[in-house]
Amino acid sequence: MTCARNSPPLPSTWMPILSIICLIMGVSGPPIFATADSGIAHSRKILFFDLSKFDYWDNVELRQGEPKWIPDGTYVDQTHPRLGMHFPTVWQDEESGKWRMVHSLQWSPFKLMACESDDGITWNPLPIQDANPDGGKLAPNHVFTLPSGSGSHAYQDPNRTDGYRFRIFGRQDGEPVVSRALADPQHRWHEAAKEEGRKRYISEAVTMVSEDGVHWELKTGGKWDWGQSAWFPEPPVFAFWNQAKKQHTMLVRPGWGDRRQCIRFSDDLKTWSDPELLFQSDALDTNGPIGQYGMPVIPVGNGAGFVGLLWIFHNSNSEPVNSFNQFYGTMDAELVFSYDGVRFVRGMRDPFLKLNPIPEPGCSQIRVCSIVETKDEIYIYSEGHRSEHGHESSDQKKQMNRSVHYCSTRSEKMAGCIYVPRVIGPGFKPNPSLCSNPESQSIPTLNMVSCVFN
């Protein structure tokens, strides 16, 4: 089985994309600081959010970069092109040197497919012969199925707790949960399952684990149930390791249908702190109601901080709300950052990952799922959709061709995110109001540098 590569956009399709995007920081080449007396240039690197390092703001302009989407990176999983790609997780395999990816064909049931790449851009299905998904294989690269359940991005645990490098925090409901509840008198749903049988609210947090990323198993109950008795969050769930605090950190929504972001902490992946509110709409969100669906995060600056991409759901429209909440709208991503991995700050409130033009993949929704840092670049892998949130199912019922695409942005040097440019220098336009006096073009203490991840 082969997958389509470099596929042209299909005007009628609405399906998710997988995107890589480089977070590009500053000017090409290393940052330079020149002393006024010696003229000797020294490398001096700072993170883009290290604004406390500046004693003066004169001749300094804070800007947000714009990653570039590369259509040639489009990837379509041919197993079922109309179903698409959900929650892609990408990593580099140390043994083979290859890039690997797993993604689900559906939101639910959660069906993981494996792929492989030489460069992280052009992908092929990766057959795993000894993988035996529940219900049988859909294709040679089908590696796992969670019946009546949904998953998320796979957290890569650097500590390999319990022997597993990869974990997916998921939810399961329906008959599998009812059966476990009936069999276990201590199960939180035991009495409800006996009295009422299968109900929509009978749901359970579960964990999917893997050592190599392509062989998966389901764990339930006890420490594997990462939820709480009165707390039932909806995917996506993201997690990262905070080396400074020696903590696993989970980013998750407060509950089903609740479009805010909470944060939780665990020292051992067995017990978790209570969810604490991290983000919701605030006084700076002046363009209408928004929701915050998910937020993948990576450490940057050798432990100096953290960067994330926050899913922003724009749900302001004139349609009456006839369900739990606003259900229709577009989605893009904002840049967020943190100094300690606990308190995060939203940046400039403008999309960092902007929607593509119609009818390109990602013209209605971009849902970031994986951020991978290489030696020279940072890739962002995203779902991309051609239909707004809430209209996906109706488009599928109309037999519209739904496919999954992989897109990518790359640059020769890291040059994006938020950066502070030189006032005078190649490739930058000085602020006219500050350069009207020629002498203002040479301030030794501010002949400074743009910021990079390092």
SVG drawing of the C-alpha trace seen along z (x, -y; Angstrom):
<svg xmlns="http://www.w3.org/2000/svg" viewBox="-32 -64 71 75">
<polyline fill="none" stroke="black" stroke-width="0.4" points="0.0,0.0 1.3,-3.4 0.3,-6.8 -0.2,-9.8 2.5,-12.3 2.5,-15.9 -1.2,-15.6 -2.9,-18.6 -5.6,-20.2 -9.1,-18.8 -11.6,-21.7 -14.5,-19.7 -12.7,-18.1 -12.8,-19.4 -10.4,-17.0 -7.7,-17.6 -4.1,-18.3 -1.0,-17.4 1.4,-20.3 5.0,-20.7 5.9,-24.3 9.3,-25.7 9.3,-28.1 11.8,-30.5 13.6,-32.8 15.3,-36.1 17.8,-36.7 19.6,-34.0 23.0,-33.3 24.0,-33.4 23.1,-36.5 25.9,-39.0 26.8,-41.6 29.5,-44.0 31.2,-46.1 31.7,-49.8 35.4,-50.0 36.8,-46.7 34.6,-46.0 34.9,-42.3 31.7,-40.4 30.6,-37.9 27.8,-35.4 24.9,-36.4 21.7,-34.4 18.5,-35.2 15.1,-33.8 12.4,-35.9 10.5,-36.3 13.5,-37.3 12.4,-41.0 13.7,-41.7 17.3,-41.6 16.6,-45.0 17.5,-48.1 16.2,-50.3 13.4,-50.0 14.7,-52.7 15.1,-51.5 13.7,-48.1 10.6,-46.7 8.8,-43.5 7.4,-41.5 5.8,-38.2 7.1,-36.0 5.0,-34.0 5.8,-30.4 5.4,-29.3 3.2,-26.4 4.8,-24.1 2.1,-22.4 4.5,-19.8 4.6,-18.2 0.9,-17.1 0.3,-13.6 -2.8,-11.4 -3.4,-8.1 -4.9,-5.9 -6.4,-3.4 -9.6,-5.6 -9.0,-9.0 -12.4,-10.3 -11.8,-9.6 -8.6,-11.6 -6.0,-12.3 -6.4,-13.0 -3.8,-13.8 -0.6,-13.0 2.4,-12.4 5.8,-12.6 9.3,-11.7 12.7,-10.7 13.6,-7.0 17.1,-6.8 17.8,-3.3 16.8,-3.6 17.4,-7.3 14.0,-7.5 11.1,-9.8 8.0,-8.1 4.4,-9.1 1.2,-7.6 -2.2,-9.2 -5.8,-8.1 -8.1,-7.7 -11.1,-8.7 -11.9,-10.6 -13.8,-7.6 -13.1,-4.7 -9.5,-5.6 -7.6,-3.8 -3.8,-4.3 -1.9,-4.1 1.9,-4.1 4.0,-6.0 7.7,-6.5 9.8,-9.2 13.4,-9.9 13.1,-13.6 10.1,-14.3 8.1,-15.6 7.5,-12.9 5.7,-9.9 4.9,-6.3 2.8,-3.8 4.9,-1.7 3.6,1.9 3.8,3.5 3.2,7.2 2.9,8.3 0.5,5.5 -3.0,7.0 -5.6,4.2 -8.9,5.0 -11.4,5.9 -8.7,6.7 -6.4,4.7 -7.7,2.1 -4.3,2.0 -0.7,3.3 0.1,0.1 -2.9,0.2 -1.4,0.8 -4.1,0.3 -7.8,-0.4 -9.5,-1.7 -13.1,-0.6 -15.8,-3.1 -13.1,-5.6 -11.0,-8.6 -7.4,-9.5 -5.0,-12.4 -1.4,-13.2 1.1,-10.8 3.2,-12.1 6.9,-11.0 8.0,-10.4 11.8,-10.8 11.9,-8.8 10.1,-5.8 8.0,-5.4 6.8,-1.8 8.9,-1.0 6.8,-2.9 8.1,-5.8 4.8,-6.8 1.4,-7.5 -1.9,-8.6 -4.4,-9.9 -7.8,-8.9 -11.4,-8.3 -13.6,-5.3 -17.3,-4.8 -20.0,-2.4 -20.0,1.3 -16.3,1.7 -16.7,-0.6 -20.0,0.9 -18.5,4.4 -15.6,3.3 -18.0,1.5 -20.3,4.5 -17.3,6.8 -15.7,4.6 -17.8,3.6 -15.2,0.9 -15.6,-0.8 -17.1,-4.3 -19.8,-3.3 -20.7,0.1 -24.0,-0.8 -25.0,-3.0 -24.2,-0.2 -26.3,2.3 -29.3,0.0 -29.2,-1.8 -26.9,0.2 -25.2,-1.6 -25.6,-5.4 -23.7,-8.2 -22.4,-9.6 -20.7,-6.3 -17.2,-7.2 -13.7,-6.4 -10.3,-7.9 -7.8,-5.3 -4.2,-5.3 -2.6,-3.7 1.1,-2.9 3.9,-1.9 7.7,-1.4 8.4,-1.9 5.5,-4.0 4.1,-1.4 3.1,1.5 0.3,0.3 -1.7,1.7 -4.6,0.4 -4.4,-0.2 -7.4,-0.8 -8.3,-1.5 -6.0,-2.4 -3.1,-4.7 -4.1,-4.4 -7.3,-6.3 -6.0,-9.8 -9.5,-11.4 -11.5,-12.2 -14.9,-11.0 -16.6,-14.3 -14.3,-15.4 -14.7,-14.2 -12.5,-16.3 -12.8,-16.0 -9.8,-15.4 -7.3,-16.7 -5.0,-16.1 -1.3,-17.2 1.6,-16.6 5.2,-17.6 8.1,-16.9 9.3,-19.8 13.0,-19.0 13.5,-21.9 10.6,-20.8 10.9,-17.1 7.2,-17.0 4.9,-15.6 2.6,-18.4 -0.8,-17.8 -2.8,-20.4 -6.4,-19.6 -9.9,-21.1 -11.9,-21.6 -14.7,-19.3 -16.8,-18.0 -17.6,-20.8 -15.7,-23.4 -13.4,-25.3 -10.9,-26.6 -7.4,-25.2 -6.4,-23.7 -3.0,-22.5 -2.2,-19.5 1.0,-18.1 2.3,-14.6 5.7,-13.4 5.1,-9.8 2.3,-9.5 0.3,-7.7 -1.3,-10.6 -2.2,-14.0 -2.9,-17.3 -6.4,-18.9 -6.9,-20.7 -6.1,-24.5 -7.5,-27.0 -4.8,-28.3 -6.5,-30.1 -9.9,-31.4 -11.2,-34.4 -10.1,-37.7 -10.3,-41.4 -7.8,-41.4 -10.0,-39.2 -11.9,-42.0 -12.7,-40.3 -15.5,-38.2 -15.9,-34.9 -13.2,-32.4 -12.5,-28.9 -9.2,-27.2 -9.1,-23.6 -5.6,-22.3 -2.0,-23.3 1.1,-21.3 4.3,-22.6 8.0,-22.0 10.9,-23.2 13.3,-25.7 16.6,-27.4 18.1,-24.4 15.7,-24.6 15.3,-28.4 11.6,-28.3 8.7,-26.7 6.8,-27.5 3.3,-26.3 0.8,-26.7 -2.7,-27.3 -5.7,-26.2 -8.0,-29.2 -11.6,-28.5 -13.4,-31.5 -17.0,-30.8 -18.7,-34.2 -21.6,-34.1 -25.2,-35.1 -26.6,-31.5 -28.7,-30.8 -27.0,-28.6 -29.2,-25.4 -26.9,-23.1 -24.6,-23.1 -22.5,-25.9 -21.3,-27.5 -20.5,-24.7 -19.5,-26.3 -16.4,-28.2 -12.8,-28.3 -9.6,-27.4 -6.0,-28.7 -3.1,-28.8 -1.6,-31.5 2.0,-31.5 2.3,-31.2 5.3,-31.0 6.4,-30.3 9.4,-30.8 8.8,-27.9 6.4,-25.6 3.6,-26.4 2.5,-30.0 2.0,-30.6 1.5,-33.9 -0.4,-34.4 1.6,-36.4 0.3,-39.1 -3.2,-37.7 -2.7,-37.4 -2.6,-34.0 0.9,-32.5 -0.4,-29.8 -2.8,-31.5 -5.5,-29.8 -4.6,-29.0 -6.5,-30.5 -9.7,-28.7 -9.7,-25.9 -6.3,-24.9 -6.0,-22.3 -6.2,-24.3 -8.4,-27.0 -10.9,-26.6 -9.0,-24.8 -5.4,-24.2 -5.0,-22.0 -1.4,-21.7 -0.5,-18.3 3.3,-17.8 6.2,-20.2 9.6,-18.6 12.9,-20.4 15.8,-19.4 19.4,-20.8 18.5,-23.7 14.7,-23.9 11.5,-23.2 8.7,-21.4 5.0,-21.8 2.7,-19.0 -1.0,-19.8 -4.3,-18.6 -5.7,-20.9 -9.4,-21.1 -11.4,-22.5 -14.6,-22.7 -15.4,-24.7 -15.7,-23.0 -19.2,-21.4 -19.6,-20.9 -17.3,-18.0 -20.0,-15.3 -22.5,-17.0 -19.8,-17.3 -19.0,-13.7 -22.7,-12.7 -22.8,-14.7 -20.2,-12.4 -17.7,-15.2 -14.2,-13.8 -12.4,-13.9 -8.6,-13.4 -5.7,-14.0 -2.9,-16.2 0.6,-16.8 2.0,-20.3 5.3,-21.7 7.1,-25.0 10.9,-25.0 13.6,-27.6 17.4,-27.5 17.8,-29.1 15.6,-29.4 13.8,-32.6 10.3,-33.0 8.1,-33.0 8.4,-36.3 11.7,-38.1 13.4,-41.4 15.3,-42.6 18.2,-44.9 17.2,-48.5 19.8,-48.8 21.0,-45.7 20.6,-43.5 17.0,-42.5 15.4,-44.8 13.7,-48.1 14.4,-50.6 11.7,-52.6 11.6,-55.9 10.8,-57.9 13.9,-56.6 16.2,-56.9 15.5,-60.5 18.6,-61.4 21.6,-59.6 23.3,-59.4 20.4,-57.2 21.6,-54.5 24.6,-53.7 23.8,-53.0 26.4,-50.4 24.4,-49.1 21.5,-48.3 23.4,-47.0 21.8,-43.8 20.4,-40.6 17.3,-38.7 16.4,-35.8 16.8,-32.1 15.9,-28.8 19.1,-27.4"/>
</svg>
